Amino acid sequence: MNKKYSNHLFAILIFILLLILQVIFVPFIAIENAVPDLVVILIVYYSLKEGQINGMIFGFATGLVFDLVSGSLLGSAALAKTLAGFVAGFFSSKRVDIYLNTFRFIFIVLLTAFVNSSTFALVTNFDLNNNLVNLIFEQGITPALYTGLVSAIWFYAMPQKKGEFLK
């Protein structure tokens, strides 16, 4: 099998695993209404490796599947995760290791998770009676910080050099 196709297949398999974790187990570690979005971390990783257009397509596909599985408003997660792939793709370059192996990855995840959760909150909770600042803070910033914390844990668990794992 071509290496390019094997990378895409591997990302799809990881997505299926993360989707199962996101839907079944992540609600148990919720703090108030904030839950980390594991799929966004994968979208950031994929966008940095494959580029902005591929990240947007992957974000749309994962968001659409997430909408179908979770039962949320159809298209809301697809839009939010497409924007997440778009934002993360801005940081894609030929030297992807600059972002993947440094603290910059955590900051990219924070920014991307904020865009994702804010967009999702605005689309699904659109009501003129809601306070926009409160909505963005409670359902935008808080889940983004939680996702950033999870990505920091993931960042420290990943090997930094070949052969190293969980030093």
Buried (B, 14 or more C-beta within 10 A) or exposed (E): EEEEEEBBEEBBEBBEEBBEEBEEEBEEEEEEEBBBBBBBBBBBBBBBBBBBEBBBBBBBBBBBBBBEEEEBBEBBBBBBBBBBBBBBBBBBEEEBEEBBBEEEBBBBBBBBBBBBBBBBBBBEEEEEEBEEEEBBEBBBBBBBBBBBBBBBEBBEEBEEEEEEEEE
